[in-house]
Amino acid sequence: MTSVEEGRPRALLAGASRRWVRLLPWAVAFVLSVALLPTTIVVLTADYGLGGGPASALAVAQAAPLLLAVAHPLRAWYVVFAADVAGALALLTVDFEARLLWPFPPMGIVGYIGLCLALGLRERRRTLLLVWLATAAANVGLGFAAPHGFGAKGLLLTILGGVALLLGGVLRERQEVQRRLAEQETISEAERGRRTLLEERARIARELHDVVAHHMSVITVQADTAEYRLAALPPDVREEFTSIAATARESLGEMRRLLGVLRNEEAHGELVPQPGLPQIAQLVEATARTVGPVDFTPCDAEVPEAVGLSAYRIVQEALANVVRHAPGAATRVSLSVPETVADGGDRLTVLVVNGPPPKPPAAPLEVGGTGHGLVGMRERVRIIGGTLDVGPLPDGGFRIAAQLPLTEEDFT
């Protein structure tokens, strides 16, 4: 709620997002000061019979520091506390009626309560306890000099001041707990997003390895068998093929060593050949058996394996979201490559659109989901230099559209 940053104290509620909330402590302090200053002078002079000079000095010392309390409540307390004690001693010099409050008149109690509330909102428990003990000690000590006897009403300043200190302290600590929880939730959410992103990158790296490893193996076999398949190779050409095969084997070995860092003991299923565009039809068919008919427009174009794998994973995650959040919704999956370059013929378009569910699911199909499926989609599209557009539709459905480049020069 309030804190001291970089050695400079901040005003009460200075961290509030709304301007009127930030100005509220100043407004309250101003109203209290303006109201208590003349009231204190009138009451001390008219009711208690104190002289105009001393009454004015006490009124200023008790009311004016309330403005200081907005930014420096402890400093203001020193002044007000000393003025209240001095005022109680000054009243011993005059003859006032027994019905009037002593040692602290009502105006002093009101100002002191506001000051204690400001202290509670700013200071720590130890400081608040010391302030209350000082108040109680002064109140009880002055009680021994009471001109008309000392009763429970003489302890009003101690009682009400303690309540104000307690209330302010509770509010401050509650706000501090809420602030720390909000910070922790922000950190946790960032860490979950970062962890999900790293896991997805590792998975993409494993899958791309399997794709590239296939091509490297083909290069190795072709280079090794060139001298047997091609007759009368010159010695220098044969030596070149041998060098190519050795380099390919070395690169393949390096890739496998790097993959060993990414794979874990639970990743055995990822050793199988990676899916591509032909397997999307099977994915759509399996989803249709679960949530109902799915309109599918296939694409027979030849695409790089990395692009086909990314398209498959995007459709897989999109259909999984339909099953989770919109079971039974009308769904359309479309794969297309325009015929001309002018129309974007060098890119594969992956489109998954679903309408709103016929009825809201009675209970979520998954309670432990990460909620970061779109992170994986964006990372896959970014790695191969494509674009991704996702968002809700006006009718309550959802749309996922990806543009994946088909030329390796566009891959990033």
C-alpha positions, 0 to 999 in steps of 0.5 A: 500500500505504501513503501519507501523506495530508493530512500524517498518515502512515498505518500499513502496510496501512492501506488494506486492505479486511479488518480482519485485514490492517490489524492484521497489521503491528501484530501482527508488530511486537508479536511481534518486540518481545516476543520480541527484548527478553528474548532480546537481554538474555539473549544479550548478558549470557550469551553476550557477557558484557555487563553487565545495565544496558547490555544492557537499554538496548540491548535496549529501544533495538533492540526497542521502536522496531519498534512505531513502525515500523508508522506511522513506519519511517524514524524507527524506523530512526534509533533502531535504527540508532544502537542497533545501532552503539552495541551493536557499540561496547559489545561491544568493551569485553568479551571474547567468543568468536570464534564469536559474530557481531560487529558485530551479534548475531543478535537485532539482525539479525532486528529490523533485517530486519523494520525494513528490510521496513517501510521498503521498503513505505513509502519511495521508492527514494532513501531506501531506497538511502541507508539501505542505503548507511548500513548498508553504511558502518557495517558496513564501518567497524566491520569495521576494529575487529573483535576477532577478524577480519572475514569475510563473516559480518560483512556479514550485516546489510548483505546481508540488510538490502539484500534486505529493502529490495529486497523491500519496495520491489518489493512497494510499487511493484507495489501502486502500479502495480496501484492506478493501473491500477485507478484508470485502469480506473475512469476509463476505464469512466466515460468510456466510459459517459459517451461512450456516454450522450452519443452516445445522447442526440445520436442521440435528439435527432436522431430526435426532431427528425425527428419534431417537424419533420414536425409543424412542417412540417404546421403551416406548410403548414396555416397558409399555405394556410388563406386559400385553403382557407377562404373569406371569412376575416376580415382579423384571422384571416388575419393570425393564420394568417400569424403562426402560419406565420411562427412555425412556420417560424422554429422549424423553422429554429432546430431545424435549426440546432441539429441541425447541431451534433449531426449529422455527415458520417456521419449521412446515413442518419438523414435518412430517416423514423424507424421506429415500431410498424409497422416492428417486424414487419419487424425481428422477421422479419429477426431470425427469419431470422438466429436462428430463430423469434421469437414476435411479438405486435403492437399496432395502437394509435395511439401518439405518434411519439416513443413508437413510435420508442422502442419500435422502438429498444428492440426493435432493441437487445434483438433485437441482444443475442439475436443476439450472446449467445443465438443460437438461443434461443427469443424472444418480442416483445410489444407491448400497450396494456391496454384500461382505464386502471385496467389501465395503458391509458395506457401501451404495454408492450414486452416482449422475453424470450429463453431460454438459447441451445441451446448456448454460441456457439463464439466471440463474434459481436462483439469490438468491442461497447461493452457499453452497449446498456442505457444507450441503452434507459434514456435513451430510456425516461427522456426520455419518462417511462417505466420500464424493467426488465431482468435475467436469468431463472432459466433462463439467459434474459433479460428486457427490459420497458418501460412507455412513456406514451402521453399527452404530459403524462407526457413529461419 
